[in-house]
């Protein structure tokens, strides 16, 4: 068996259950205070075990179970020694008074270990919990209001962007008033509206009112503009490839640099229109009124044949 004097940590076995290791001074103290029994076993290597009762050098005059024939002064000295050894004899933090020293072998009850909570402390803790719940409810309420305000602001911004007029000044032509917010469709009245760069490919604008409209660089390829009024409209750089412009009015319209490839301009009115660098490749111009007022022959394609 190893030399115990050279060791300081011991394993403890009680009723077959092993715990530790513990310092030797802790085991000596618990043995003196009666917390350990002589039949409890100790070991340095958990292989060789010896009962605590065989460690006579650990027992002394301060044993928790002393002889009954000790003089009074020795008994008082022994009890004082035990009080000094007991680490549970610290002042009670609740009362600031030292706990009574229990008799040998006596265990303190659970009630002694923790005294009932005072009524004022219990009331204070309950009030604190109520305040926490109230603050949590307020936070949730304010968060909901904040989210609602954000959603309302987003809705206002979206509505302002969606329903804002394209041009603030409306054009009055007789009794009809242009509606720049109206969707593209037959007979729509976009007179004087700003549609620069609009994507209107393939839309049906038959008989639409587009007089004075700004359609610069707009994409109107394959659009149907038969009988539409485009008088004075700005169609410069617009893409009108394959568009249908039968009998459309283009008087005074700006078609500079516009592309009218394969467009159908049969019977269209082009008097006074600007045709600088316009692309009329394969455009049908039969019976159209040209910019100088002459009528194109029915077989005119790509160029107006007088």
Order of alpha helices (4+ residues) and beta strands (2+ residues): beta-beta-alpha-beta-beta-alpha-alpha-alpha-beta-beta
